[in-house]
């Protein structure tokens, strides 16, 4: 009875939290800065063109920054904050050690501060940059509702506990996504972001070496692909070597990621897990045919809009940071 009573109490609380998040997201709007900083998106796009032109491989990392921000405390730019003497911030958590693109965010923020001082939040900057990274990598575009505020708290412990792990299976991943009001289709769709970027050896080495007592190599990984990965990742301790998450196409936003996953050539266990669930497997196999690129582009746009609404701060909450790496 005690457990049942507890559940009855907790359910309304969970619903209230989701409702509160939805109400905050409802305050976001396209054109939010139309009077206070009307050229915000043009300024970001112009700077992003220069950044991606000089370093095309940054598209993936900038998209990943937005993901890692939204999954911890919501899309509040807490991932951008530096650690202090008495606080280890998200960016220094183990899952975030390989994040890149922080200086690019500061570069764009500085341009906006020069044009519109104390106006555009770092959370909005990161959200626009993620969209533009996809567009500049030949992916889809979507309208970005703005009005997010910046958080003042950043915790490495929270990042470690809340980010979807590369080793995640479907039950774990769907649980994490559900906690952000994202469903199993969003999981299948947003995994497609792995079409961009690279990964360090330790994030997938456990699939190649001493996988379990029964298998040296993860049996869900194509053996020929595993052999190829071992030529690059020679030991689990190799922290320098990078592998493309979408081999041959890691700088271009397309559907080839799904073709790799369908052939059991996804880099992470979380990629392979998509084939173990009926819903995610059907999505992977459908997009892998190459006949539904437009469907994936539309789905990705919709899921990114949903993710960009997770846990946002609006109104008088949070602040508008002058510099994204430190609170005012």
Legacy VTK file of the C-alpha trace (Angstrom):
# vtk DataFile Version 3.0
C-alpha trace
ASCII
DATASET POLYDATA
POINTS 328 float
0.000 0.000 0.000
2.844 2.399 0.857
4.407 1.871 -2.573
1.051 2.376 -4.297
0.424 5.592 -2.343
3.888 6.835 -3.267
3.220 6.181 -6.961
-0.109 7.999 -6.754
1.684 11.035 -5.304
4.628 10.892 -7.714
2.564 10.619 -10.883
0.895 14.041 -10.513
4.289 15.543 -9.639
5.815 14.082 -12.820
2.874 15.365 -14.860
3.217 18.808 -13.310
6.913 18.892 -14.172
6.166 17.947 -17.777
3.369 20.509 -17.911
5.693 23.181 -16.527
8.273 22.335 -19.167
5.586 22.513 -21.868
4.399 25.907 -20.615
7.957 27.254 -20.730
8.447 25.890 -24.255
5.197 27.567 -25.289
6.803 30.933 -24.459
9.444 30.392 -27.127
8.653 31.954 -30.482
10.082 32.326 -33.952
11.093 35.962 -34.315
11.510 36.442 -30.561
14.324 38.973 -31.160
12.580 40.761 -34.051
12.663 44.099 -32.184
15.682 43.676 -29.910
18.119 41.924 -32.286
16.423 41.507 -35.696
19.519 40.194 -37.475
20.339 37.500 -34.912
19.950 34.533 -37.271
21.787 36.277 -40.132
24.700 37.102 -37.822
24.901 33.497 -36.603
24.607 32.093 -40.133
27.337 34.373 -41.539
29.743 33.407 -38.767
28.817 29.726 -39.058
29.579 29.780 -42.785
33.099 30.987 -41.976
33.544 28.420 -39.192
32.356 25.401 -41.212
34.178 26.554 -44.354
37.441 26.626 -42.384
36.719 23.386 -40.478
33.934 21.241 -42.046
34.477 18.551 -39.418
33.093 20.930 -36.744
29.492 20.461 -37.903
29.144 17.227 -35.929
30.704 18.538 -32.708
28.529 21.674 -32.719
25.403 19.565 -33.164
26.605 17.281 -30.375
27.122 20.262 -28.041
23.438 21.106 -28.392
22.411 17.479 -27.706
24.581 17.261 -24.614
23.266 20.589 -23.380
19.582 19.708 -23.737
19.849 16.304 -22.038
21.189 17.831 -18.805
19.042 20.498 -17.112
17.378 21.211 -20.449
18.557 23.541 -23.226
20.044 26.198 -20.934
23.673 26.374 -22.138
24.875 24.811 -18.869
27.234 22.601 -20.907
29.190 25.729 -21.873
30.035 26.823 -18.317
33.583 26.360 -17.047
34.316 24.488 -13.853
35.210 26.574 -10.806
37.283 25.891 -7.697
34.267 24.492 -5.881
32.290 22.981 -8.777
33.058 20.471 -11.515
30.929 21.526 -14.477
29.194 19.419 -17.161
31.892 19.997 -19.760
34.404 18.225 -17.501
32.250 15.132 -16.956
33.683 11.953 -18.470
31.052 11.695 -21.272
31.818 15.303 -22.260
35.611 15.138 -22.278
35.623 14.844 -26.075
33.226 17.744 -26.740
34.520 20.364 -29.173
33.348 23.682 -30.545
33.324 25.809 -27.389
35.509 28.513 -28.960
33.200 28.664 -31.980
30.237 29.366 -29.691
32.182 32.143 -27.960
33.120 33.575 -31.357
29.466 33.745 -32.449
28.339 35.078 -29.057
30.936 37.877 -29.284
29.518 38.951 -32.657
26.026 39.079 -31.173
27.192 40.997 -28.094
28.760 43.591 -30.398
25.512 43.945 -32.357
22.981 43.477 -29.539
24.551 43.681 -26.053
22.980 41.649 -23.236
20.169 40.412 -25.461
20.657 36.952 -27.009
21.143 34.008 -24.663
23.893 31.448 -25.079
21.182 28.770 -25.073
19.594 30.362 -28.147
22.987 30.833 -29.787
23.780 27.141 -29.394
20.348 26.120 -30.696
20.695 28.249 -33.841
24.282 27.076 -34.394
23.202 23.420 -34.210
20.535 24.020 -36.860
22.978 25.893 -39.083
25.621 23.174 -38.656
23.146 20.675 -40.111
22.161 23.013 -42.962
25.787 23.736 -43.865
26.476 19.984 -43.892
23.760 19.662 -46.600
21.025 18.659 -44.194
17.538 20.073 -43.564
16.574 23.416 -42.107
13.798 24.162 -39.634
12.387 27.231 -37.869
14.015 27.815 -34.479
11.756 29.259 -31.810
13.799 31.510 -29.503
13.548 33.067 -26.062
15.580 30.617 -23.960
17.429 31.912 -20.923
20.782 30.712 -19.629
21.091 28.500 -16.564
23.399 29.283 -13.661
24.129 25.716 -12.544
26.300 23.095 -14.226
27.074 19.698 -12.692
29.449 17.022 -13.968
27.636 14.455 -11.833
24.317 15.268 -13.476
25.913 14.992 -16.930
27.356 11.572 -16.104
23.995 10.352 -14.818
21.691 11.816 -17.461
23.424 11.662 -20.837
22.505 8.680 -23.068
25.574 6.405 -22.964
27.238 4.913 -26.056
26.753 1.469 -24.490
23.022 1.995 -23.925
20.432 -0.628 -24.852
16.869 0.174 -25.921
15.272 -0.034 -22.438
17.849 2.362 -20.993
17.821 4.737 -23.963
14.020 4.923 -24.158
13.877 5.603 -20.413
16.347 8.485 -20.738
14.554 9.897 -23.773
11.155 9.588 -22.082
12.481 11.619 -19.142
13.013 14.447 -21.663
9.538 14.023 -23.184
11.060 12.349 -26.261
9.680 9.057 -27.570
11.092 5.950 -29.251
10.716 7.479 -32.717
12.744 10.497 -31.565
15.410 8.029 -30.424
15.553 6.400 -33.877
15.526 9.772 -35.637
17.993 11.667 -33.451
20.431 8.736 -33.589
20.727 9.781 -37.233
22.832 12.713 -36.027
25.645 10.139 -35.970
25.872 10.762 -39.703
28.144 13.652 -38.668
31.357 13.500 -36.699
33.991 11.190 -35.286
34.513 9.269 -32.058
37.534 8.407 -29.939
38.540 4.787 -29.523
37.532 4.380 -25.827
33.875 5.087 -26.701
33.593 1.871 -28.725
36.694 -0.208 -27.865
34.738 -2.452 -25.497
32.976 -3.845 -28.585
36.342 -4.956 -29.985
38.234 -6.260 -26.964
37.038 -8.500 -24.104
33.387 -7.794 -24.853
32.147 -10.531 -22.507
33.145 -13.856 -21.003
31.652 -15.567 -24.042
32.798 -13.216 -26.811
35.969 -11.251 -27.460
34.119 -9.071 -29.978
30.527 -7.854 -29.778
28.593 -10.439 -31.833
26.170 -7.748 -33.002
29.050 -6.037 -34.839
29.835 -7.089 -38.409
33.095 -9.080 -38.206
34.712 -7.449 -41.238
33.925 -4.008 -39.872
35.268 -5.044 -36.457
38.566 -6.095 -38.081
38.775 -2.734 -39.814
38.126 -0.861 -36.567
40.862 -2.824 -34.786
43.415 -1.545 -37.319
42.612 1.967 -36.093
41.810 1.284 -32.449
44.688 -0.959 -31.422
43.838 -0.997 -27.717
41.062 0.197 -25.379
43.506 2.778 -24.011
44.114 4.506 -27.356
42.734 7.990 -26.737
44.241 9.668 -29.791
42.744 7.708 -32.665
39.455 8.845 -34.196
36.967 6.837 -36.236
34.255 8.250 -38.466
30.770 7.537 -37.121
29.461 7.442 -40.701
32.456 6.133 -42.681
33.008 7.955 -45.958
30.360 10.580 -45.236
31.073 11.989 -41.792
31.069 15.632 -42.922
27.783 15.357 -44.830
24.323 15.116 -43.291
22.621 12.241 -45.116
21.011 8.823 -44.563
24.095 6.648 -45.049
24.330 6.203 -41.240
21.190 4.060 -41.389
22.656 1.891 -44.143
25.684 1.207 -41.953
23.488 0.357 -38.963
21.308 -1.941 -41.086
24.477 -3.841 -42.072
25.503 -4.144 -38.384
28.191 -1.514 -38.890
27.041 1.087 -36.390
30.007 2.277 -34.329
28.394 2.258 -30.877
26.394 -0.325 -28.980
23.599 2.253 -28.907
23.607 2.190 -32.726
23.427 -1.598 -32.793
20.612 -1.483 -30.229
18.348 0.147 -32.820
18.087 -3.266 -34.513
16.852 -4.982 -31.345
13.510 -3.153 -31.094
10.700 -3.543 -33.639
9.920 0.175 -33.906
13.486 1.431 -34.204
14.503 -1.467 -36.460
11.655 -0.736 -38.875
12.708 2.925 -39.007
16.373 2.069 -39.626
15.538 -0.403 -42.383
13.108 1.977 -44.065
15.481 4.950 -44.158
18.380 2.651 -45.151
16.681 1.940 -48.495
17.639 5.443 -49.635
14.072 6.042 -50.846
12.947 8.111 -47.863
15.619 10.769 -47.432
12.928 13.465 -47.443
11.053 11.605 -44.697
14.162 11.448 -42.521
14.950 15.126 -43.100
11.410 16.075 -42.055
11.478 13.732 -39.060
14.867 15.040 -37.955
13.646 18.623 -38.133
10.598 17.771 -36.009
12.629 15.862 -33.421
15.190 18.667 -33.171
12.398 21.161 -32.505
11.092 18.868 -29.740
14.544 18.443 -28.227
15.189 22.178 -28.393
12.154 22.686 -26.134
13.398 20.380 -23.363
13.584 22.016 -19.943
13.949 25.555 -21.258
14.156 28.577 -18.982
12.062 31.566 -20.051
10.755 34.888 -18.776
12.599 35.968 -15.635
14.267 32.562 -15.094
18.021 32.255 -15.438
19.933 35.069 -17.106
21.428 36.292 -20.385
25.139 35.565 -20.030
27.594 38.073 -21.443
30.127 35.290 -21.973
28.929 31.740 -22.389
31.600 30.109 -20.216
30.868 32.048 -17.025
27.759 33.264 -15.182
27.322 37.040 -14.923
LINES 1 329
328 0 1 2 3 4 5 6 7 8 9 10 11 12 13 14 15 16 17 18 19 20 21 22 23 24 25 26 27 28 29 30 31 32 33 34 35 36 37 38 39 40 41 42 43 44 45 46 47 48 49 50 51 52 53 54 55 56 57 58 59 60 61 62 63 64 65 66 67 68 69 70 71 72 73 74 75 76 77 78 79 80 81 82 83 84 85 86 87 88 89 90 91 92 93 94 95 96 97 98 99 100 101 102 103 104 105 106 107 108 109 110 111 112 113 114 115 116 117 118 119 120 121 122 123 124 125 126 127 128 129 130 131 132 133 134 135 136 137 138 139 140 141 142 143 144 145 146 147 148 149 150 151 152 153 154 155 156 157 158 159 160 161 162 163 164 165 166 167 168 169 170 171 172 173 174 175 176 177 178 179 180 181 182 183 184 185 186 187 188 189 190 191 192 193 194 195 196 197 198 199 200 201 202 203 204 205 206 207 208 209 210 211 212 213 214 215 216 217 218 219 220 221 222 223 224 225 226 227 228 229 230 231 232 233 234 235 236 237 238 239 240 241 242 243 244 245 246 247 248 249 250 251 252 253 254 255 256 257 258 259 260 261 262 263 264 265 266 267 268 269 270 271 272 273 274 275 276 277 278 279 280 281 282 283 284 285 286 287 288 289 290 291 292 293 294 295 296 297 298 299 300 301 302 303 304 305 306 307 308 309 310 311 312 313 314 315 316 317 318 319 320 321 322 323 324 325 326 327
